[in-house]
Amino acid sequence: KSQPLDLSLAIAGAMAGLMPRQVSQRGQEGADSWDVRQMPTLINGDVRSKRCEVLDVGDFETPKSAGYRSRAEADQGAAGAQADFQEPSDGRYDAPDNWRGQRDKDIPPSNGDYSASDMSPKPCSEAPPRQSRYYLGGDPLEMMMAPGDVLVVRGSGRLVEIGTAGGFMGHVMVVINAPRRVLRNSTHAQHLQPVWPGDDVTELWLVSTIESTRREVGLYEAEMLLQVEAQSRQLILLGEVSGSGDLVINEHEAVELFQSPAELRAELRVDYMHEVIQEMKTVQASWSAFTAVRAVTRSADLKGTTLEKMRELWVSKPICTSVVICFWQRYLCKVAEAPLPSEASARVEHFWPGETVKYWSESFKSWMDAVVDVQHYDTSGAVVGYDLDVKKGAVAANIRRPMQVPDLQALDLILKYMPLKADRGLPGELMTTMQKCGWSAIAKVPRVFRVG
């Protein structure tokens, strides 16, 4: 006999009998799903049927009352959902390329932005990298050339032009000021139009030099007119402007730049250089063919020469190399005779990693060649010591630049940087010696780019 049916017990019993026996796992084929075609429902005490289904997608079960569909349709929908959200082998979830726009034809594929018509998340495209614009920033001659550098015009073998730029065995000059740029449309460029190479050349350079030349009496000072050739990047000598302002046009000759050694360049004393030039103007004789012959037949090696004998050679009749040799030997003597900086100023002076210095060794009671490895600072940021290749934790007061060492005599400096006799020496011998002593030869000017 039937008993009155408790509504809550009936519903609980019906649902308990319809639950799946096993909870499905993500990605597991054949995962249990359940489709209730005749789910009991009590409405006003009657048992009626309502179509309902639960589709298994991933780790969760989603009840869905999407109308009356067949079991095949339900299985097809579940397979499509799983295909759209597959887990890759590396454990990350990546939506396939066609995850949008194809399942809903009314929403076109997006470019990664969010819109009001489509608030579903989609892959965000990265902003394109900023495009840097590189452009030529001019020729950096003013950053490459310093007072005391040497310009070399290699010889073209013309014996008749010995003692001049482009003559037999070459010619050398000493730079005495920083180079000056002359732009094509400037007022100063109008005076240089006879020597200007062409409209495509936008700038030339004026470089003040001293030299000994067969064409002029005594020490000759002029401004050399140089061009940086666009394709070859060579320095080209176009002409010169004399002290009186006359423009002299030369045959175009390639020029090489010899930069002074780094330790000298770091402590250039332009005031000493100007003193040297004035002294040379008062005593410099004119170019001598006899000295040129001596240079061909004898070596200019300075070994075994005393400082007094070397000073006597400064007033000998010169050739072009004599000016370079005399200039630097006179300058190094002035540097050696200069007063030593006080200990207080030495403490605050900075020496940079990689720089060649002199270190005073208390153990050996002498100055030693050293290279800076590391700087040490105190809490205020002041340099208090250095690690050198010969001494760790060296005190700053015991470190000097080579030019500041008190017992480094003039002859020692000359033998290190310009060990040649001033009354002889061909340009080729001078160039070879300078390179051995740490001078840098630059045949081409680098092309400089700037970033916009």
VOGU-3710 file (C-alpha; in Angstrom, 3 decimals, decimal comma):
1> ksqpldlsla> 0,000/0,000/0,000  1,209/3,470/-0,768  2,146/5,830/1,979  2,043/9,627/1,863  5,210/10,828/0,108  7,431/13,289/1,877  8,470/15,865/-0,722  11,984/16,475/0,640  12,784/12,778/1,039  11,599/12,048/-2,444
11> iagamaglmp> 13,825/14,700/-3,971  16,875/13,609/-1,918  16,382/9,974/-2,873  15,943/10,794/-6,520  19,108/12,915/-6,669  21,176/10,337/-4,723  20,357/7,659/-7,260  21,413/9,837/-10,170  24,858/11,028/-8,964  27,877/9,668/-10,953
21> rqvsqrgqeg> 29,878/6,850/-9,428  33,218/8,488/-10,201  34,525/12,084/-10,304  36,144/12,770/-13,646  39,767/14,035/-13,935  41,000/16,808/-16,180  42,001/15,546/-19,601  40,929/11,923/-18,852  39,316/10,258/-21,813  36,012/8,563/-21,155
31> adswdvrqmp> 35,300/10,733/-18,128  31,922/10,042/-16,528  29,127/12,429/-17,392  25,528/12,092/-16,658  22,498/12,856/-18,724  19,182/12,913/-16,932  16,427/12,507/-19,453  13,700/11,651/-16,972  14,639/13,545/-13,816  11,812/13,198/-11,239
41> tlingdvrsk> 10,360/16,489/-10,168  7,381/16,988/-7,861  5,064/19,722/-8,783  1,805/19,907/-6,829  2,310/16,270/-5,750  2,742/14,912/-9,340  5,858/13,335/-10,719  6,687/14,899/-14,048  9,753/14,744/-16,282  12,015/17,596/-17,287
51> rcevldvgdf> 14,970/17,293/-19,637  18,264/18,242/-17,985  21,953/17,461/-18,601  25,333/18,031/-16,985  28,391/18,248/-19,228  31,799/17,379/-17,782  34,432/19,961/-18,801  37,773/19,926/-17,003  37,700/19,511/-13,250  34,145/20,689/-12,763
61> etpksagyrs> 30,600/19,744/-13,746  28,330/22,347/-15,192  24,565/21,830/-15,188  23,109/23,166/-18,328  19,488/23,419/-19,349  20,005/24,398/-22,926  16,813/23,038/-24,335  15,936/19,545/-25,448  18,901/17,892/-27,254  19,878/14,363/-28,031
71> raeadqgaag> 22,661/12,493/-26,301  24,816/12,736/-29,455  24,411/16,503/-29,504  25,420/16,724/-25,874  28,521/14,581/-26,431  29,508/16,699/-29,433  29,239/19,880/-27,373  31,359/18,436/-24,579  34,073/17,370/-27,051  34,152/20,846/-28,577
81> aqadfqepsd> 34,525/22,478/-25,189  37,404/20,172/-24,280  39,153/20,853/-27,615  39,020/24,579/-27,020  40,632/24,327/-23,573  43,363/21,694/-23,815  46,257/21,724/-21,374  49,687/21,852/-23,082  52,497/19,550/-22,018  54,370/22,251/-20,090
91> grydapdnwr> 51,487/22,789/-17,672  50,406/26,206/-18,969  47,088/27,064/-20,500  47,228/28,727/-23,899  44,113/29,510/-25,889  44,292/28,383/-29,516  44,438/30,975/-32,243  40,850/30,351/-33,253  39,368/30,517/-29,760  37,428/33,661/-30,648
101> gqrdkdipps> 35,447/34,804/-33,615  34,769/31,307/-34,944  32,501/30,055/-32,160  30,500/33,245/-32,252  30,170/34,565/-35,794  28,720/37,840/-34,555  32,001/38,810/-32,816  34,939/39,261/-35,212  38,494/38,345/-34,169  40,073/41,036/-32,025
111> ngdysasdms> 43,536/42,624/-32,083  44,018/42,056/-28,364  42,116/45,060/-27,015  38,979/45,024/-24,900  35,813/46,544/-26,334  32,335/47,195/-25,018  30,849/44,587/-27,344  33,190/41,867/-26,149  34,247/41,801/-22,504  35,720/38,304/-22,610
121> pkpcseappr> 39,508/38,136/-21,972  41,782/37,701/-24,947  45,524/37,661/-25,538  47,085/41,106/-25,045  49,562/41,961/-27,798  52,799/43,566/-26,661  53,431/47,146/-27,695  55,935/47,280/-30,570  59,454/48,310/-29,477  60,328/51,942/-29,900
131> qsryylggdp> 62,134/52,409/-33,161  65,438/54,223/-32,502  66,649/56,505/-35,259  70,379/56,581/-35,925  71,910/59,476/-37,771  75,410/60,713/-38,514  76,610/63,096/-35,830  79,538/64,583/-37,737  83,237/63,801/-37,648  84,595/63,857/-34,062
141> lemmmapgdv> 87,963/65,387/-34,893  87,769/67,775/-31,942  87,523/64,747/-29,608  90,475/62,950/-31,218  93,129/65,631/-31,654  94,911/67,440/-28,807  97,882/69,809/-28,488  101,133/67,898/-28,852  99,742/65,322/-31,276  101,673/64,773/-34,487
151> lvvrgsgrlv> 100,363/64,937/-38,057  102,228/62,759/-40,555  102,055/63,222/-44,315  103,611/60,141/-45,831  106,055/60,738/-48,638  105,229/60,283/-52,286  108,844/59,798/-53,321  109,332/63,261/-54,884  112,955/64,042/-54,065  112,611/67,547/-55,468
161> eigtaggfmg> 110,044/68,332/-52,758  112,059/67,054/-49,811  111,347/69,087/-46,711  107,712/69,782/-47,637  104,392/68,012/-47,185  104,248/65,144/-49,651  107,955/65,288/-50,309  110,601/62,587/-50,203  110,184/60,268/-47,167  107,271/62,270/-45,757
171> hvmvvinapr> 106,698/65,247/-43,505  105,605/65,773/-39,872  103,968/68,647/-37,928  103,040/69,275/-34,290  99,453/70,200/-33,363  99,412/73,181/-30,980  95,676/73,881/-30,561  92,370/72,062/-30,727  90,947/71,761/-34,269  88,242/74,189/-35,407
181> rvlrnsthaq> 85,284/73,198/-37,576  84,359/75,338/-40,597  80,843/74,810/-41,966  80,201/75,242/-45,693  77,629/78,046/-45,341  79,543/80,002/-42,696  81,163/83,368/-43,276  84,644/81,957/-42,739  84,057/79,349/-45,448  83,830/82,066/-48,123
191> hlqpvwpgdd> 87,562/82,691/-47,795  88,195/78,970/-48,328  86,083/78,533/-51,482  89,129/78,157/-53,803  90,145/74,993/-51,925  86,676/73,670/-51,003  86,334/70,161/-52,515  82,666/70,380/-53,572  79,099/71,137/-52,562  78,671/67,677/-51,059
201> vtelwlvsti> 81,362/68,449/-48,439  79,623/70,129/-45,515  82,607/70,888/-43,276  86,383/71,311/-43,170  88,792/71,573/-40,255  91,468/74,127/-39,412  94,316/72,757/-37,272  97,085/75,014/-35,931  100,549/73,442/-36,302  104,244/74,207/-36,101
211> estrrevgly> 106,815/72,705/-38,451  110,153/73,174/-40,134  109,826/73,416/-43,897  112,177/74,252/-46,678  109,839/76,986/-47,955  109,858/79,050/-44,732  112,466/80,566/-42,444  112,753/79,366/-38,863  109,851/77,777/-37,029  106,785/77,972/-39,241
221> eaemllqvea> 103,311/78,266/-37,719  100,184/77,916/-39,839  96,685/76,452/-39,929  96,358/73,241/-41,900  93,092/72,797/-43,805  91,879/69,204/-43,439  88,948/67,217/-44,763  87,590/63,890/-43,496  86,946/62,015/-46,749  83,451/60,528/-46,568
231> qsrqlillge> 84,152/57,096/-48,057  87,718/56,265/-47,030  87,471/58,148/-43,671  91,019/59,430/-44,239  92,226/62,857/-43,233  93,079/64,772/-46,393  95,373/67,815/-46,395  93,880/70,361/-48,813  95,961/73,438/-48,064  96,973/75,841/-45,348
241> vsgsgdlvin> 96,339/79,349/-44,089  99,582/81,158/-43,278  100,128/83,473/-40,326  99,510/86,443/-42,627  96,177/85,004/-43,757  97,242/83,807/-47,200  95,600/80,671/-48,528  98,038/78,102/-49,900  96,585/75,273/-51,987  98,370/71,923/-51,822
251> eheavelfqs> 97,947/68,711/-53,711  95,574/66,519/-51,744  97,616/64,307/-49,424  96,494/61,702/-46,873  97,395/62,529/-43,258  97,840/60,230/-40,267  97,328/61,316/-36,675  99,682/60,179/-33,909  98,155/60,669/-30,455  100,414/61,124/-27,450
261> paelraelrv> 100,551/58,270/-24,883  97,614/57,998/-22,488  99,582/58,875/-19,336  100,864/62,082/-20,967  97,461/62,864/-22,430  95,797/62,577/-19,012  97,980/65,397/-17,597  98,584/67,752/-20,537  99,934/71,137/-19,486  99,022/73,472/-22,324
271> dymheviqem> 100,685/76,376/-20,508  104,002/74,517/-20,627  103,459/73,831/-24,312  102,972/77,527/-25,062  106,197/78,309/-23,198  108,019/75,715/-25,289  106,713/77,206/-28,540  107,917/80,676/-27,565  111,374/79,331/-26,684  111,602/77,454/-29,978
281> ktvqaswsaf> 110,628/80,540/-31,989  113,539/82,492/-30,538  116,257/79,909/-31,217  114,932/77,704/-34,019  117,097/77,809/-37,122  115,828/77,215/-40,640  115,469/73,877/-42,352  118,845/72,332/-43,295  119,655/70,005/-46,187  122,843/68,948/-44,356
291> tavravtrsa> 120,743/67,713/-41,420  118,550/65,806/-43,866  121,615/63,995/-45,236  122,760/63,153/-41,696  119,308/61,701/-40,994  119,685/59,331/-43,951  123,135/58,090/-42,975  122,977/57,969/-39,154  120,627/56,598/-36,510  118,796/58,969/-34,170
301> dlkgttlekm> 118,882/56,587/-31,181  119,381/58,593/-27,980  120,883/55,813/-25,842  124,121/56,829/-24,147  123,444/60,540/-24,567  123,539/62,803/-21,525  120,920/65,428/-20,787  123,437/68,215/-21,451  124,346/66,819/-24,868  120,708/66,357/-25,710
311> relwvskpic> 119,980/70,014/-24,904  122,758/71,099/-27,276  121,067/69,239/-30,129  117,953/71,357/-29,688  119,635/74,340/-31,360  121,061/72,394/-34,306  119,807/73,196/-37,787  116,565/71,258/-38,088  114,533/69,142/-40,407  110,824/68,447/-39,972
321> tsvvicfwqr> 111,363/65,675/-37,401  113,536/67,996/-35,309  110,508/70,117/-34,416  108,595/67,114/-33,027  111,604/65,841/-31,076  112,570/69,249/-29,656  108,999/70,136/-28,740  108,412/67,007/-26,692  111,843/66,874/-25,064  111,539/70,488/-23,959
331> ylckvaeapl> 108,028/69,854/-22,678  109,048/66,747/-20,693  111,888/68,690/-19,081  109,424/71,327/-17,882  107,134/68,628/-16,518  110,022/67,023/-14,603  111,031/70,388/-13,130  107,486/71,267/-12,040  106,807/71,321/-8,268  105,242/68,169/-6,858
341> pseasarveh> 101,583/68,490/-5,826  101,082/68,597/-2,075  100,044/65,461/-0,211  96,641/67,005/0,514  95,912/67,452/-3,197  97,136/63,944/-3,929  94,607/62,499/-1,485  91,643/63,889/-3,388  92,948/63,026/-6,837  91,177/60,144/-8,541
351> fwpgetvkyw> 92,900/57,311/-10,360  90,724/55,158/-12,570  90,706/51,370/-12,978  93,104/50,396/-15,733  95,215/53,541/-15,342  99,012/53,221/-15,162  100,387/54,896/-12,010  103,437/55,033/-9,769  103,231/53,494/-6,288  105,606/54,356/-3,456
361> sesfkswmda> 106,668/51,136/-1,724  107,650/51,566/1,912  109,288/48,136/1,841  111,597/48,851/-1,091  111,775/52,627/-0,537  111,224/53,313/-4,237  108,563/54,089/-6,802  107,086/51,106/-8,625  105,095/50,841/-11,846  101,510/49,770/-11,090
371> vvdvqhydts> 98,040/49,519/-12,600  94,836/50,459/-10,752  92,410/47,559/-10,316  89,724/48,729/-7,835  88,771/51,965/-6,029  87,772/52,003/-2,330  85,414/54,623/-0,883  84,503/55,772/2,612  80,953/56,372/3,848  80,926/59,889/2,364
381> gavvgydldv> 81,853/58,625/-1,097  85,449/59,882/-1,078  88,177/57,648/-2,476  90,447/56,483/0,347  92,444/53,696/-1,255  93,033/51,455/-4,229  93,790/47,893/-5,123  96,794/47,852/-7,459  98,237/44,942/-9,362  101,301/45,159/-7,075
391> kkgavaanir> 99,579/46,127/-3,814  96,102/45,546/-2,362  94,658/48,334/-0,219  97,226/50,921/-1,309  96,864/54,319/0,375  95,929/57,123/-2,029  98,725/59,374/-0,725  101,327/56,845/-1,980  100,026/56,885/-5,565  101,038/59,343/-8,274
401> rpmqvpdlqa> 100,734/59,636/-11,991  104,059/59,078/-13,774  104,342/62,793/-14,517  104,112/63,635/-10,794  106,810/61,386/-9,411  109,508/63,587/-7,815  112,520/61,403/-8,565  111,535/60,668/-12,170  114,105/62,873/-13,882  113,778/64,611/-17,244
411> ldlilkympl> 116,089/62,170/-19,007  114,019/59,230/-17,785  110,864/60,779/-19,238  112,568/61,544/-22,535  113,974/58,021/-22,843  110,490/56,685/-22,198  108,487/58,861/-24,598  110,808/60,543/-27,160  114,246/58,803/-27,200  115,621/60,386/-30,394
421> kadrglpgel> 118,327/62,908/-31,261  116,988/66,196/-32,560  119,696/66,726/-35,220  118,731/63,674/-37,287  115,984/61,130/-37,710  113,784/60,410/-40,708  109,985/60,514/-40,477  109,868/56,722/-40,729  112,226/56,297/-37,774  110,223/58,835/-35,770
431> mttmqkcgws> 106,927/57,016/-36,410  108,385/53,630/-35,501  109,853/55,009/-32,263  106,628/56,752/-31,259  104,607/53,577/-31,689  107,095/51,659/-29,535  106,743/54,354/-26,856  102,958/54,120/-26,648  101,823/56,633/-29,254  98,621/55,704/-31,120
441> aiakvprvfr> 98,561/55,904/-34,916  95,158/56,729/-36,417  94,898/56,492/-40,187  91,096/56,785/-40,428  88,557/58,852/-38,530  85,744/56,685/-37,108  82,180/57,365/-38,198  80,083/58,615/-35,294  76,345/57,885/-34,999  73,874/59,420/-32,595
451> vg> 70,561/57,973/-31,445  67,439/60,057/-31,909
//
